[in-house]
Amino acid sequence: MKRTVSLLFIAALAALLLYVVANMPPMGDPANPTATHVIPRYLENAEEETHTENVITGIILNYRGYDTMGEVTVIFCALAAVLAVLGRERRGAIEGFVDRSEVVSSTIVRTMVRFMVPFILLFSLYTIFHGESSPGGGFQGGAIIGGSMIVFTTIFGLAESSRRVPQRIRAALEGAAVMGFFLVGALGLLGGGEFLTYAWPKVAPGLQPSLVVWLTILVEVGIGLGGAMVLTSILFAMIREEEIATAS
Amino acid sequence: MTAKEIVAGIFCCIGTFFFILGTTGLLRMPDIFSRLHPSTKCDTLGACSVIVGMAVYSGWSWDLLKLIFIACFLLLSSATCGHAIGRSALRRDIPYWRRQDEGAKSGDGA
């Protein structure tokens, strides 16, 4: 009886939802309200209102600043969950860490990685700092830094890698994305504006455009550094787990 | 259509042809060592031809410098990847492919 009632209820709910879905505007139709109102509104006013040439950056950091702040908080929470389950790598364990694979990675690969990683890091900085005027931004740049750390750690091992990016630096910078957002938001409040509007109406009205650009870049740098450190810490935590598993 | 566009188009077509060749080889070859051959060599050649085509199209500009950088990094990293995959396959004693009916006769290879 109970099951029949719940089945009926679910069926009714499914029918209702399917009916609503059937009445939604067709996907990708140029006549949709999103295509006729929302997109032209952004494209026409974004550069003037957000002072960023890249409209996408203007949307995710300015119009939808709260949303992006939530996203970086989710990334930070993901790291917290990974560390809660796996734990951070212990310093002693890293010092005693030896590469257990019997084959040392080849000289060619080591030389190439040592040669390429600085260029990859340079490219990531370019991606982060040009995020407001060209494709790119903090998320992409941070992922590139994290990727270069994965390559470096795979070839040179955890000990070398964690000597380059010590635990205390990572611990300090993991929250950089969230902190950057809150810092810029709080500065906006102090400057007489609203949270995350990137404008300080009470202070130096003439400086407004360049101020907005610099604050946007500050948030981008925070997202980039924070994202890179989160990826690196998750990688190190997972390696430590594997090392203990092979040792036992 | 100017001469520049035609030359650029020819180079891009050559590159695409080698891409198709490399992909076919990757799908059709029997084992990892023979798959490395089309995937690394033809990939590099294909991508470099496309880059040469784009360089011809862009002419003397900053884009040309960027394209040269891309070609350099592509050549370096592609060769290194091929080397790393081949070496680790060799170290892991992944068996070579041999034709079934000749397997008994040619046991001296490798």
Interface residues (C-beta under 8 A of the other chain):
Chain A: V103 S105 S106 I108 V109 M112 F115 M116 F119
Chain B: F73 L76 S77 T80 H83 A84 R87 S88 R91
